[in-house]
């Protein structure tokens, strides 16, 4: 039954939706705002974040989740920021299109 609860949103306490995660750290990089939003999954912190930028007067967001998991929140935050920077460097505004 616990599998079904987690699948349909009733899984007590741990954030399973990136929208529920709070930003642990934010940095600006090349005009983009990168927010680290790791969440706890199976006793570890999942690498997750949001890259955002205002484009033509509209705030655009790109959410990302990576397979990397860490025992400590600080490690997950650091890697989430690094992954966000990598996305900006590789894709720039194309990630919104």
N, CA, C and O atoms as a CHARMM CRD file, in Angstrom:
* protein
*
  388
    1    1 UNK  N      0.81600  -1.19500   0.00000 PROA 1      0.00000
    2    1 UNK  CA     0.00000   0.00000   0.00000 PROA 1      0.00000
    3    1 UNK  C      0.86000   1.26000   0.00000 PROA 1      0.00000
    4    1 UNK  O      0.46700   2.25900  -0.60200 PROA 1      0.00000
    5    2 UNK  N      2.02400   1.24600   0.65700 PROA 2      0.00000
    6    2 UNK  CA     2.84600   2.45400   0.71300 PROA 2      0.00000
    7    2 UNK  C      3.33100   2.86300  -0.67200 PROA 2      0.00000
    8    2 UNK  O      3.49000   4.05300  -0.94200 PROA 2      0.00000
    9    3 UNK  N      3.56900   1.88800  -1.55800 PROA 3      0.00000
   10    3 UNK  CA     3.95400   2.21300  -2.93600 PROA 3      0.00000
   11    3 UNK  C      2.86000   3.03400  -3.60800 PROA 3      0.00000
   12    3 UNK  O      3.15200   4.03000  -4.26800 PROA 3      0.00000
   13    4 UNK  N      1.60500   2.62600  -3.44500 PROA 4      0.00000
   14    4 UNK  CA     0.49800   3.34700  -4.05600 PROA 4      0.00000
   15    4 UNK  C      0.33200   4.73200  -3.45200 PROA 4      0.00000
   16    4 UNK  O      0.01400   5.68500  -4.16300 PROA 4      0.00000
   17    5 UNK  N      0.54400   4.85000  -2.15500 PROA 5      0.00000
   18    5 UNK  CA     0.45600   6.16400  -1.51500 PROA 5      0.00000
   19    5 UNK  C      1.49500   7.11000  -2.09000 PROA 5      0.00000
   20    5 UNK  O      1.18000   8.25700  -2.40900 PROA 5      0.00000
   21    6 UNK  N      2.73600   6.63900  -2.22700 PROA 6      0.00000
   22    6 UNK  CA     3.79700   7.48200  -2.78800 PROA 6      0.00000
   23    6 UNK  C      3.51300   7.82100  -4.24500 PROA 6      0.00000
   24    6 UNK  O      3.75800   8.94200  -4.69000 PROA 6      0.00000
   25    7 UNK  N      2.99600   6.84900  -4.98000 PROA 7      0.00000
   26    7 UNK  CA     2.70700   7.04500  -6.39400 PROA 7      0.00000
   27    7 UNK  C      1.64600   8.12200  -6.60200 PROA 7      0.00000
   28    7 UNK  O      1.74400   8.92100  -7.53200 PROA 7      0.00000
   29    8 UNK  N      0.64300   8.14300  -5.74400 PROA 8      0.00000
   30    8 UNK  CA    -0.45800   9.08300  -5.90700 PROA 8      0.00000
   31    8 UNK  C     -0.41500  10.25100  -4.93000 PROA 8      0.00000
   32    8 UNK  O     -1.42600  10.92300  -4.72800 PROA 8      0.00000
   33    9 UNK  N      0.74100  10.50100  -4.32300 PROA 9      0.00000
   34    9 UNK  CA     0.92000  11.70500  -3.53200 PROA 9      0.00000
   35    9 UNK  C      0.59600  11.59500  -2.07000 PROA 9      0.00000
   36    9 UNK  O      0.54300  12.62200  -1.39400 PROA 9      0.00000
   37   10 UNK  N      0.37700  10.42900  -1.54400 PROA 10     0.00000
   38   10 UNK  CA     0.05200  10.30400  -0.13700 PROA 10     0.00000
   39   10 UNK  C      1.20300   9.79300   0.69800 PROA 10     0.00000
   40   10 UNK  O      0.98600   9.27500   1.79400 PROA 10     0.00000
   41   11 UNK  N      2.41100   9.92500   0.21100 PROA 11     0.00000
   42   11 UNK  CA     3.55600   9.32800   0.87700 PROA 11     0.00000
   43   11 UNK  C      4.17300  10.17000   1.95000 PROA 11     0.00000
   44   11 UNK  O      5.28400  10.64400   1.71300 PROA 11     0.00000
   45   12 UNK  N      3.63800  10.40100   3.01700 PROA 12     0.00000
   46   12 UNK  CA     4.01900  11.16100   4.17400 PROA 12     0.00000
   47   12 UNK  C      5.39200  11.77900   4.31200 PROA 12     0.00000
   48   12 UNK  O      6.37400  11.07200   4.54000 PROA 12     0.00000
   49   13 UNK  N      5.46900  13.06600   4.18000 PROA 13     0.00000
   50   13 UNK  CA     6.63800  13.79800   4.61100 PROA 13     0.00000
   51   13 UNK  C      7.69000  14.11100   3.58500 PROA 13     0.00000
   52   13 UNK  O      8.15200  15.25100   3.53800 PROA 13     0.00000
   53   14 UNK  N      8.09700  13.18200   2.76800 PROA 14     0.00000
   54   14 UNK  CA     9.17800  13.45000   1.82300 PROA 14     0.00000
   55   14 UNK  C      8.62500  14.09700   0.56700 PROA 14     0.00000
   56   14 UNK  O      7.61800  13.65200   0.01500 PROA 14     0.00000
   57   15 UNK  N      9.28800  15.14800   0.12200 PROA 15     0.00000
   58   15 UNK  CA     8.86200  15.81800  -1.10200 PROA 15     0.00000
   59   15 UNK  C      9.20300  14.94500  -2.30000 PROA 15     0.00000
   60   15 UNK  O     10.36000  14.57000  -2.49300 PROA 15     0.00000
   61   16 UNK  N      8.20200  14.62500  -3.09900 PROA 16     0.00000
   62   16 UNK  CA     8.44200  13.84700  -4.30000 PROA 16     0.00000
   63   16 UNK  C      8.17500  14.67200  -5.54100 PROA 16     0.00000
   64   16 UNK  O      8.41800  14.20000  -6.65200 PROA 16     0.00000
   65   17 UNK  N      7.68900  15.87200  -5.39000 PROA 17     0.00000
   66   17 UNK  CA     7.40100  16.76200  -6.50800 PROA 17     0.00000
   67   17 UNK  C      8.34200  17.94300  -6.41100 PROA 17     0.00000
   68   17 UNK  O      8.43500  18.57300  -5.35800 PROA 17     0.00000
   69   18 UNK  N      9.04700  18.25700  -7.49900 PROA 18     0.00000
   70   18 UNK  CA    10.02700  19.33200  -7.44300 PROA 18     0.00000
   71   18 UNK  C      9.38100  20.66700  -7.11100 PROA 18     0.00000
   72   18 UNK  O     10.04400  21.55700  -6.58000 PROA 18     0.00000
   73   19 UNK  N      8.10600  20.82000  -7.41400 PROA 19     0.00000
   74   19 UNK  CA     7.42600  22.05900  -7.08500 PROA 19     0.00000
   75   19 UNK  C      7.30400  22.25700  -5.58500 PROA 19     0.00000
   76   19 UNK  O      7.16700  23.39000  -5.12200 PROA 19     0.00000
   77   20 UNK  N      7.35000  21.17700  -4.81800 PROA 20     0.00000
   78   20 UNK  CA     7.21400  21.26600  -3.37300 PROA 20     0.00000
   79   20 UNK  C      8.54300  21.59600  -2.69400 PROA 20     0.00000
   80   20 UNK  O      8.57300  21.96700  -1.52100 PROA 20     0.00000
   81   21 UNK  N      9.62300  21.46200  -3.42700 PROA 21     0.00000
   82   21 UNK  CA    10.93900  21.70600  -2.84100 PROA 21     0.00000
   83   21 UNK  C     11.20200  23.19900  -2.72300 PROA 21     0.00000
   84   21 UNK  O     10.84500  23.97300  -3.61200 PROA 21     0.00000
   85   22 UNK  N     11.82200  23.59500  -1.63300 PROA 22     0.00000
   86   22 UNK  CA    12.20000  24.98600  -1.44300 PROA 22     0.00000
   87   22 UNK  C     13.62700  25.18000  -1.91800 PROA 22     0.00000
   88   22 UNK  O     14.45000  24.26700  -1.84600 PROA 22     0.00000
   89   23 UNK  N     13.91000  26.37300  -2.40200 PROA 23     0.00000
   90   23 UNK  CA    15.25300  26.66800  -2.88100 PROA 23     0.00000
   91   23 UNK  C     16.22400  26.69900  -1.70600 PROA 23     0.00000
   92   23 UNK  O     16.03800  27.45400  -0.75100 PROA 23     0.00000
   93   24 UNK  N     17.25600  25.87300  -1.78900 PROA 24     0.00000
   94   24 UNK  CA    18.26200  25.81700  -0.73900 PROA 24     0.00000
   95   24 UNK  C     19.35200  26.86200  -0.96700 PROA 24     0.00000
   96   24 UNK  O     19.98700  27.31900  -0.01700 PROA 24     0.00000
   97   25 UNK  N     19.56800  27.24300  -2.24400 PROA 25     0.00000
   98   25 UNK  CA    20.59400  28.21100  -2.59000 PROA 25     0.00000
   99   25 UNK  C     20.30400  28.72600  -3.99100 PROA 25     0.00000
  100   25 UNK  O     19.81400  27.98800  -4.84600 PROA 25     0.00000
  101   26 UNK  N     20.61100  30.00100  -4.22000 PROA 26     0.00000
  102   26 UNK  CA    20.44100  30.59500  -5.54500 PROA 26     0.00000
  103   26 UNK  C     21.71200  31.32200  -5.93100 PROA 26     0.00000
  104   26 UNK  O     22.36400  31.95000  -5.09700 PROA 26     0.00000
  105   27 UNK  N     22.06000  31.23000  -7.21800 PROA 27     0.00000
  106   27 UNK  CA    23.19400  31.99100  -7.74900 PROA 27     0.00000
  107   27 UNK  C     22.79300  32.55900  -9.09900 PROA 27     0.00000
  108   27 UNK  O     21.93100  32.01000  -9.78600 PROA 27     0.00000
  109   28 UNK  N     23.42900  33.66600  -9.47400 PROA 28     0.00000
  110   28 UNK  CA    23.23500  34.26300 -10.78300 PROA 28     0.00000
  111   28 UNK  C     24.41700  33.87100 -11.64800 PROA 28     0.00000
  112   28 UNK  O     25.56200  33.91000 -11.19700 PROA 28     0.00000
  113   29 UNK  N     24.14400  33.48900 -12.90300 PROA 29     0.00000
  114   29 UNK  CA    25.20800  33.09900 -13.82800 PROA 29     0.00000
  115   29 UNK  C     24.79500  33.52000 -15.23000 PROA 29     0.00000
  116   29 UNK  O     23.81200  33.01500 -15.77200 PROA 29     0.00000
  117   30 UNK  N     25.54000  34.43900 -15.81200 PROA 30     0.00000
  118   30 UNK  CA    25.30600  34.92100 -17.18200 PROA 30     0.00000
  119   30 UNK  C     23.87800  35.40800 -17.39400 PROA 30     0.00000
  120   30 UNK  O     23.29700  35.19100 -18.45800 PROA 30     0.00000
  121   31 UNK  N     23.30800  36.06800 -16.38200 PROA 31     0.00000
  122   31 UNK  CA    21.95200  36.61000 -16.49600 PROA 31     0.00000
  123   31 UNK  C     20.85100  35.62700 -16.15600 PROA 31     0.00000
  124   31 UNK  O     19.67600  35.99100 -16.19700 PROA 31     0.00000
  125   32 UNK  N     21.19300  34.39800 -15.82200 PROA 32     0.00000
  126   32 UNK  CA    20.22200  33.37400 -15.42400 PROA 32     0.00000
  127   32 UNK  C     20.26300  33.23500 -13.90900 PROA 32     0.00000
  128   32 UNK  O     21.31000  33.43300 -13.29200 PROA 32     0.00000
  129   33 UNK  N     19.13200  32.89700 -13.31100 PROA 33     0.00000
  130   33 UNK  CA    19.06900  32.58500 -11.88800 PROA 33     0.00000
  131   33 UNK  C     18.98300  31.07800 -11.75000 PROA 33     0.00000
  132   33 UNK  O     18.08500  30.44500 -12.30500 PROA 33     0.00000
  133   34 UNK  N     19.91300  30.50900 -11.01500 PROA 34     0.00000
  134   34 UNK  CA    19.94600  29.06200 -10.80200 PROA 34     0.00000
  135   34 UNK  C     19.59600  28.80300  -9.34200 PROA 34     0.00000
  136   34 UNK  O     20.24700  29.32000  -8.43500 PROA 34     0.00000
  137   35 UNK  N     18.56800  28.00400  -9.12800 PROA 35     0.00000
  138   35 UNK  CA    18.10500  27.66400  -7.78000 PROA 35     0.00000
  139   35 UNK  C     18.29200  26.17200  -7.54500 PROA 35     0.00000
  140   35 UNK  O     17.81400  25.35100  -8.32800 PROA 35     0.00000
  141   36 UNK  N     18.97900  25.82800  -6.48200 PROA 36     0.00000
  142   36 UNK  CA    19.12700  24.42300  -6.09000 PROA 36     0.00000
  143   36 UNK  C     17.90700  24.03300  -5.26000 PROA 36     0.00000
  144   36 UNK  O     17.58800  24.68800  -4.26800 PROA 36     0.00000
  145   37 UNK  N     17.22800  22.96600  -5.67000 PROA 37     0.00000
  146   37 UNK  CA    16.02800  22.51100  -4.96900 PROA 37     0.00000
  147   37 UNK  C     16.06100  21.00600  -4.70600 PROA 37     0.00000
  148   37 UNK  O     15.09800  20.30500  -5.01600 PROA 37     0.00000
  149   38 UNK  N     17.16700  20.49800  -4.13400 PROA 38     0.00000
  150   38 UNK  CA    17.21500  19.05000  -3.89600 PROA 38     0.00000
  151   38 UNK  C     16.11800  18.62800  -2.91600 PROA 38     0.00000
  152   38 UNK  O     15.69600  19.40400  -2.05800 PROA 38     0.00000
  153   39 UNK  N     15.67600  17.39800  -3.06400 PROA 39     0.00000
  154   39 UNK  CA    14.64300  16.87200  -2.18200 PROA 39     0.00000
  155   39 UNK  C     15.05800  15.48900  -1.70100 PROA 39     0.00000
  156   39 UNK  O     15.87700  14.81500  -2.32500 PROA 39     0.00000
  157   40 UNK  N     14.48000  15.08600  -0.58700 PROA 40     0.00000
  158   40 UNK  CA    14.84400  13.81200   0.01300 PROA 40     0.00000
  159   40 UNK  C     14.06900  12.68300  -0.65200 PROA 40     0.00000
  160   40 UNK  O     12.84600  12.73100  -0.78200 PROA 40     0.00000
  161   41 UNK  N     14.82200  11.66000  -1.07100 PROA 41     0.00000
  162   41 UNK  CA    14.21800  10.48900  -1.70600 PROA 41     0.00000
  163   41 UNK  C     14.97600   9.25200  -1.24500 PROA 41     0.00000
  164   41 UNK  O     16.19100   9.16200  -1.42200 PROA 41     0.00000
  165   42 UNK  N     14.27700   8.31700  -0.66700 PROA 42     0.00000
  166   42 UNK  CA    14.88200   7.06600  -0.19100 PROA 42     0.00000
  167   42 UNK  C     16.06000   7.31800   0.74800 PROA 42     0.00000
  168   42 UNK  O     17.07200   6.62100   0.67600 PROA 42     0.00000
  169   43 UNK  N     15.93300   8.29500   1.61400 PROA 43     0.00000
  170   43 UNK  CA    16.95200   8.56900   2.62500 PROA 43     0.00000
  171   43 UNK  C     18.14500   9.37300   2.13100 PROA 43     0.00000
  172   43 UNK  O     19.08700   9.60500   2.88800 PROA 43     0.00000
  173   44 UNK  N     18.12000   9.80000   0.87200 PROA 44     0.00000
  174   44 UNK  CA    19.20700  10.61600   0.33100 PROA 44     0.00000
  175   44 UNK  C     18.61300  11.84700  -0.34500 PROA 44     0.00000
  176   44 UNK  O     17.39800  11.94900  -0.51600 PROA 44     0.00000
  177   45 UNK  N     19.48700  12.78400  -0.72700 PROA 45     0.00000
  178   45 UNK  CA    19.03600  14.00300  -1.38500 PROA 45     0.00000
  179   45 UNK  C     19.26000  13.91100  -2.88400 PROA 45     0.00000
  180   45 UNK  O     20.38000  13.68700  -3.34400 PROA 45     0.00000
  181   46 UNK  N     18.18500  14.08600  -3.64100 PROA 46     0.00000
  182   46 UNK  CA    18.19700  14.00900  -5.10100 PROA 46     0.00000
  183   46 UNK  C     18.64100  15.34500  -5.69200 PROA 46     0.00000
  184   46 UNK  O     18.17000  16.40100  -5.27100 PROA 46     0.00000
  185   47 UNK  N     19.54900  15.29600  -6.66800 PROA 47     0.00000
  186   47 UNK  CA    20.00300  16.49600  -7.36200 PROA 47     0.00000
  187   47 UNK  C     18.84800  17.05900  -8.18300 PROA 47     0.00000
  188   47 UNK  O     18.26100  16.35700  -9.00600 PROA 47     0.00000
  189   48 UNK  N     18.52300  18.33600  -7.95300 PROA 48     0.00000
  190   48 UNK  CA    17.36900  18.94700  -8.59300 PROA 48     0.00000
  191   48 UNK  C     17.51900  20.45800  -8.54700 PROA 48     0.00000
  192   48 UNK  O     18.11000  20.99800  -7.61200 PROA 48     0.00000
  193   49 UNK  N     16.98600  21.14500  -9.55600 PROA 49     0.00000
  194   49 UNK  CA    17.07600  22.59600  -9.55400 PROA 49     0.00000
  195   49 UNK  C     16.20400  23.24100 -10.60600 PROA 49     0.00000
  196   49 UNK  O     15.50500  22.56800 -11.36400 PROA 49     0.00000
  197   50 UNK  N     16.26200  24.58300 -10.63600 PROA 50     0.00000
  198   50 UNK  CA    15.50200  25.38200 -11.58300 PROA 50     0.00000
  199   50 UNK  C     16.42300  26.45000 -12.14400 PROA 50     0.00000
  200   50 UNK  O     17.12900  27.13000 -11.39900 PROA 50     0.00000
  201   51 UNK  N     16.41000  26.59200 -13.47100 PROA 51     0.00000
  202   51 UNK  CA    17.12100  27.67400 -14.14200 PROA 51     0.00000
  203   51 UNK  C     16.05000  28.61600 -14.66800 PROA 51     0.00000
  204   51 UNK  O     15.13700  28.17700 -15.36900 PROA 51     0.00000
  205   52 UNK  N     16.14200  29.90200 -14.34500 PROA 52     0.00000
  206   52 UNK  CA    15.12900  30.84400 -14.80000 PROA 52     0.00000
  207   52 UNK  C     15.76800  32.12000 -15.33800 PROA 52     0.00000
  208   52 UNK  O     16.88800  32.48500 -14.98200 PROA 52     0.00000
  209   53 UNK  N     15.00600  32.78400 -16.21400 PROA 53     0.00000
  210   53 UNK  CA    15.45700  34.04500 -16.79600 PROA 53     0.00000
  211   53 UNK  C     14.25000  34.73200 -17.41700 PROA 53     0.00000
  212   53 UNK  O     13.36000  34.07500 -17.95700 PROA 53     0.00000
  213   54 UNK  N     14.22600  36.05900 -17.33800 PROA 54     0.00000
  214   54 UNK  CA    13.18600  36.81400 -18.01000 PROA 54     0.00000
  215   54 UNK  C     13.57600  36.96700 -19.47800 PROA 54     0.00000
  216   54 UNK  O     14.64900  37.48100 -19.79400 PROA 54     0.00000
  217   55 UNK  N     12.68800  36.51500 -20.37600 PROA 55     0.00000
  218   55 UNK  CA    12.91800  36.57100 -21.81400 PROA 55     0.00000
  219   55 UNK  C     11.73100  37.29500 -22.44000 PROA 55     0.00000
  220   55 UNK  O     10.59500  36.83100 -22.33200 PROA 55     0.00000
  221   56 UNK  N     11.98300  38.42000 -23.08800 PROA 56     0.00000
  222   56 UNK  CA    10.92300  39.21700 -23.72700 PROA 56     0.00000
  223   56 UNK  C      9.79100  39.54100 -22.75500 PROA 56     0.00000
  224   56 UNK  O      8.61700  39.48100 -23.11900 PROA 56     0.00000
  225   57 UNK  N     10.14700  39.88300 -21.52700 PROA 57     0.00000
  226   57 UNK  CA     9.16400  40.27500 -20.52600 PROA 57     0.00000
  227   57 UNK  C      8.42400  39.12800 -19.86600 PROA 57     0.00000
  228   57 UNK  O      7.51900  39.35800 -19.06300 PROA 57     0.00000
  229   58 UNK  N      8.79400  37.88900 -20.19000 PROA 58     0.00000
  230   58 UNK  CA     8.14100  36.71200 -19.61300 PROA 58     0.00000
  231   58 UNK  C      9.17700  35.89600 -18.84900 PROA 58     0.00000
  232   58 UNK  O     10.25300  35.60700 -19.37100 PROA 58     0.00000
  233   59 UNK  N      8.85100  35.52600 -17.61600 PROA 59     0.00000
  234   59 UNK  CA     9.75700  34.70600 -16.81700 PROA 59     0.00000
  235   59 UNK  C      9.68000  33.25800 -17.29300 PROA 59     0.00000
  236   59 UNK  O      8.62300  32.63000 -17.23800 PROA 59     0.00000
  237   60 UNK  N     10.80500  32.74400 -17.75600 PROA 60     0.00000
  238   60 UNK  CA    10.89500  31.36800 -18.24300 PROA 60     0.00000
  239   60 UNK  C     11.62200  30.53100 -17.20200 PROA 60     0.00000
  240   60 UNK  O     12.54500  31.01200 -16.54500 PROA 60     0.00000
  241   61 UNK  N     11.20400  29.27600 -17.05200 PROA 61     0.00000
  242   61 UNK  CA    11.83800  28.35100 -16.11000 PROA 61     0.00000
  243   61 UNK  C     12.11200  27.01800 -16.78000 PROA 61     0.00000
  244   61 UNK  O     11.33500  26.53900 -17.60600 PROA 61     0.00000
  245   62 UNK  N     13.22800  26.43900 -16.40500 PROA 62     0.00000
  246   62 UNK  CA    13.55500  25.07600 -16.83900 PROA 62     0.00000
  247   62 UNK  C     13.90500  24.28700 -15.58200 PROA 62     0.00000
  248   62 UNK  O     14.88800  24.58900 -14.90500 PROA 62     0.00000
  249   63 UNK  N     13.10300  23.28400 -15.27600 PROA 63     0.00000
  250   63 UNK  CA    13.35700  22.44300 -14.09600 PROA 63     0.00000
  251   63 UNK  C     14.16400  21.22800 -14.53500 PROA 63     0.00000
  252   63 UNK  O     13.94100  20.66300 -15.60600 PROA 63     0.00000
  253   64 UNK  N     15.10500  20.84300 -13.68100 PROA 64     0.00000
  254   64 UNK  CA    15.90700  19.66600 -14.00500 PROA 64     0.00000
  255   64 UNK  C     16.06500  18.77700 -12.78500 PROA 64     0.00000
  256   64 UNK  O     16.10900  19.24800 -11.64800 PROA 64     0.00000
  257   65 UNK  N     16.14900  17.48400 -13.04800 PROA 65     0.00000
  258   65 UNK  CA    16.41000  16.47500 -12.02200 PROA 65     0.00000
  259   65 UNK  C     17.48500  15.56000 -12.59100 PROA 65     0.00000
  260   65 UNK  O     17.43100  15.17800 -13.76000 PROA 65     0.00000
  261   66 UNK  N     18.44400  15.21500 -11.77300 PROA 66     0.00000
  262   66 UNK  CA    19.50500  14.30900 -12.19300 PROA 66     0.00000
  263   66 UNK  C     19.47700  13.08000 -11.29800 PROA 66     0.00000
  264   66 UNK  O     18.91900  13.11100 -10.20100 PROA 66     0.00000
  265   67 UNK  N     20.07700  12.01200 -11.76600 PROA 67     0.00000
  266   67 UNK  CA    20.06900  10.74800 -11.03100 PROA 67     0.00000
  267   67 UNK  C     20.95600  10.78200  -9.78800 PROA 67     0.00000
  268   67 UNK  O     20.81700   9.93700  -8.90400 PROA 67     0.00000
  269   68 UNK  N     21.86200  11.74900  -9.71700 PROA 68     0.00000
  270   68 UNK  CA    22.80500  11.81100  -8.59500 PROA 68     0.00000
  271   68 UNK  C     22.07200  12.00100  -7.26900 PROA 68     0.00000
  272   68 UNK  O     21.17700  12.83800  -7.15000 PROA 68     0.00000
  273   69 UNK  N     22.46900  11.21100  -6.28300 PROA 69     0.00000
  274   69 UNK  CA    21.92700  11.33400  -4.92500 PROA 69     0.00000
  275   69 UNK  C     23.07700  11.41300  -3.94000 PROA 69     0.00000
  276   69 UNK  O     24.14600  10.84400  -4.15900 PROA 69     0.00000
  277   70 UNK  N     22.83300  12.13800  -2.83800 PROA 70     0.00000
  278   70 UNK  CA    23.87800  12.36500  -1.84600 PROA 70     0.00000
  279   70 UNK  C     23.30800  12.19000  -0.44100 PROA 70     0.00000
  280   70 UNK  O     22.13000  12.44800  -0.19300 PROA 70     0.00000
  281   71 UNK  N     24.16400  11.75100   0.46300 PROA 71     0.00000
  282   71 UNK  CA    23.74900  11.58800   1.85900 PROA 71     0.00000
  283   71 UNK  C     23.51900  12.94000   2.52100 PROA 71     0.00000
  284   71 UNK  O     22.64200  13.07600   3.37500 PROA 71     0.00000
  285   72 UNK  N     24.31300  13.94900   2.12500 PROA 72     0.00000
  286   72 UNK  CA    24.21900  15.27000   2.75100 PROA 72     0.00000
  287   72 UNK  C     23.56500  16.29700   1.84400 PROA 72     0.00000
  288   72 UNK  O     23.78100  16.29500   0.63200 PROA 72     0.00000
  289   73 UNK  N     22.76300  17.17700   2.43700 PROA 73     0.00000
  290   73 UNK  CA    22.08300  18.22900   1.70000 PROA 73     0.00000
  291   73 UNK  C     23.07500  19.18400   1.04400 PROA 73     0.00000
  292   73 UNK  O     22.86600  19.59400  -0.09800 PROA 73     0.00000
  293   74 UNK  N     24.14500  19.54500   1.73900 PROA 74     0.00000
  294   74 UNK  CA    25.12300  20.48900   1.18600 PROA 74     0.00000
  295   74 UNK  C     25.74000  19.97900  -0.11700 PROA 74     0.00000
  296   74 UNK  O     25.92800  20.75100  -1.05700 PROA 74     0.00000
  297   75 UNK  N     26.05200  18.69300  -0.17500 PROA 75     0.00000
  298   75 UNK  CA    26.60600  18.11600  -1.40200 PROA 75     0.00000
  299   75 UNK  C     25.59400  18.17200  -2.54000 PROA 75     0.00000
  300   75 UNK  O     25.94500  18.49700  -3.67500 PROA 75     0.00000
  301   76 UNK  N     24.33600  17.85600  -2.23500 PROA 76     0.00000
  302   76 UNK  CA    23.28600  17.89100  -3.25400 PROA 76     0.00000
  303   76 UNK  C     23.06600  19.31600  -3.76900 PROA 76     0.00000
  304   76 UNK  O     22.84100  19.51500  -4.96300 PROA 76     0.00000
  305   77 UNK  N     23.12900  20.29300  -2.88600 PROA 77     0.00000
  306   77 UNK  CA    22.97800  21.69500  -3.27900 PROA 77     0.00000
  307   77 UNK  C     24.12400  22.10800  -4.19200 PROA 77     0.00000
  308   77 UNK  O     23.89500  22.70300  -5.24500 PROA 77     0.00000
  309   78 UNK  N     25.35400  21.79700  -3.79800 PROA 78     0.00000
  310   78 UNK  CA    26.51900  22.16800  -4.60600 PROA 78     0.00000
  311   78 UNK  C     26.45400  21.57500  -6.00600 PROA 78     0.00000
  312   78 UNK  O     26.71900  22.27500  -6.98400 PROA 78     0.00000
  313   79 UNK  N     26.10900  20.31200  -6.11600 PROA 79     0.00000
  314   79 UNK  CA    26.04200  19.65800  -7.42400 PROA 79     0.00000
  315   79 UNK  C     24.86300  20.20100  -8.22900 PROA 79     0.00000
  316   79 UNK  O     24.97200  20.34300  -9.44700 PROA 79     0.00000
  317   80 UNK  N     23.74600  20.50600  -7.58200 PROA 80     0.00000
  318   80 UNK  CA    22.59500  21.08100  -8.29000 PROA 80     0.00000
  319   80 UNK  C     22.96700  22.42000  -8.91700 PROA 80     0.00000
  320   80 UNK  O     22.58200  22.70100 -10.05200 PROA 80     0.00000
  321   81 UNK  N     23.70900  23.24300  -8.19100 PROA 81     0.00000
  322   81 UNK  CA    24.16000  24.53600  -8.73100 PROA 81     0.00000
  323   81 UNK  C     25.11400  24.30100  -9.90200 PROA 81     0.00000
  324   81 UNK  O     24.99500  24.95700 -10.93700 PROA 81     0.00000
  325   82 UNK  N     26.04600  23.38500  -9.74800 PROA 82     0.00000
  326   82 UNK  CA    27.00400  23.09300 -10.83000 PROA 82     0.00000
  327   82 UNK  C     26.28500  22.57900 -12.08400 PROA 82     0.00000
  328   82 UNK  O     26.64700  22.95400 -13.20000 PROA 82     0.00000
  329   83 UNK  N     25.28000  21.73200 -11.90800 PROA 83     0.00000
  330   83 UNK  CA    24.52200  21.22300 -13.05100 PROA 83     0.00000
  331   83 UNK  C     23.74700  22.35200 -13.72800 PROA 83     0.00000
  332   83 UNK  O     23.65100  22.38800 -14.95400 PROA 83     0.00000
  333   84 UNK  N     23.19600  23.27000 -12.93900 PROA 84     0.00000
  334   84 UNK  CA    22.49300  24.42100 -13.50400 PROA 84     0.00000
  335   84 UNK  C     23.42600  25.30600 -14.31500 PROA 84     0.00000
  336   84 UNK  O     23.06500  25.76500 -15.39900 PROA 84     0.00000
  337   85 UNK  N     24.62200  25.54400 -13.79400 PROA 85     0.00000
  338   85 UNK  CA    25.62500  26.33100 -14.51700 PROA 85     0.00000
  339   85 UNK  C     26.00400  25.63100 -15.82400 PROA 85     0.00000
  340   85 UNK  O     26.14900  26.27800 -16.86100 PROA 85     0.00000
  341   86 UNK  N     26.16100  24.32600 -15.77000 PROA 86     0.00000
  342   86 UNK  CA    26.49100  23.55300 -16.96200 PROA 86     0.00000
  343   86 UNK  C     25.39000  23.68600 -18.01900 PROA 86     0.00000
  344   86 UNK  O     25.68600  23.84200 -19.20400 PROA 86     0.00000
  345   87 UNK  N     24.12500  23.62600 -17.59700 PROA 87     0.00000
  346   87 UNK  CA    23.00800  23.79600 -18.53000 PROA 87     0.00000
  347   87 UNK  C     23.05500  25.16600 -19.19800 PROA 87     0.00000
  348   87 UNK  O     22.88200  25.27700 -20.41200 PROA 87     0.00000
  349   88 UNK  N     23.29100  26.20600 -18.40400 PROA 88     0.00000
  350   88 UNK  CA    23.36800  27.56600 -18.95100 PROA 88     0.00000
  351   88 UNK  C     24.51300  27.66500 -19.95300 PROA 88     0.00000
  352   88 UNK  O     24.34100  28.20600 -21.04500 PROA 88     0.00000
  353   89 UNK  N     25.67900  27.14200 -19.58300 PROA 89     0.00000
  354   89 UNK  CA    26.84400  27.22900 -20.46300 PROA 89     0.00000
  355   89 UNK  C     26.63900  26.45900 -21.76600 PROA 89     0.00000
  356   89 UNK  O     27.09000  26.90500 -22.82100 PROA 89     0.00000
  357   90 UNK  N     25.97000  25.32000 -21.70800 PROA 90     0.00000
  358   90 UNK  CA    25.79300  24.48100 -22.89300 PROA 90     0.00000
  359   90 UNK  C     24.60600  24.89700 -23.76100 PROA 90     0.00000
  360   90 UNK  O     24.67000  24.80200 -24.98700 PROA 90     0.00000
  361   91 UNK  N     23.51000  25.36100 -23.12100 PROA 91     0.00000
  362   91 UNK  CA    22.28100  25.59000 -23.87400 PROA 91     0.00000
  363   91 UNK  C     21.80500  27.04400 -23.90100 PROA 91     0.00000
  364   91 UNK  O     21.12400  27.45600 -24.84000 PROA 91     0.00000
  365   92 UNK  N     22.15600  27.81300 -22.88600 PROA 92     0.00000
  366   92 UNK  CA    21.67700  29.19300 -22.84000 PROA 92     0.00000
  367   92 UNK  C     20.15300  29.24900 -22.91600 PROA 92     0.00000
  368   92 UNK  O     19.46300  28.42000 -22.32300 PROA 92     0.00000
  369   93 UNK  N     19.63400  30.23600 -23.65300 PROA 93     0.00000
  370   93 UNK  CA    18.17300  30.41300 -23.75100 PROA 93     0.00000
  371   93 UNK  C     17.49100  29.31500 -24.55900 PROA 93     0.00000
  372   93 UNK  O     16.26600  29.20400 -24.52200 PROA 93     0.00000
  373   94 UNK  N     18.25200  28.50500 -25.28500 PROA 94     0.00000
  374   94 UNK  CA    17.64900  27.39600 -26.05200 PROA 94     0.00000
  375   94 UNK  C     16.91700  26.40300 -25.14300 PROA 94     0.00000
  376   94 UNK  O     16.00500  25.70900 -25.59400 PROA 94     0.00000
  377   95 UNK  N     17.30800  26.33200 -23.87700 PROA 95     0.00000
  378   95 UNK  CA    16.65100  25.37000 -22.98600 PROA 95     0.00000
  379   95 UNK  C     15.17800  25.70800 -22.77500 PROA 95     0.00000
  380   95 UNK  O     14.40900  24.85100 -22.34000 PROA 95     0.00000
  381   96 UNK  N     14.77400  26.93600 -23.07500 PROA 96     0.00000
  382   96 UNK  CA    13.38000  27.33300 -22.90000 PROA 96     0.00000
  383   96 UNK  C     12.53800  27.07700 -24.14400 PROA 96     0.00000
  384   96 UNK  O     11.31500  27.21500 -24.10000 PROA 96     0.00000
  385   97 UNK  N     13.16500  26.71400 -25.23400 PROA 97     0.00000
  386   97 UNK  CA    12.43900  26.58000 -26.51000 PROA 97     0.00000
  387   97 UNK  C     12.09700  25.23100 -26.85700 PROA 97     0.00000
  388   97 UNK  O     11.48900  24.99800 -27.90200 PROA 97     0.00000
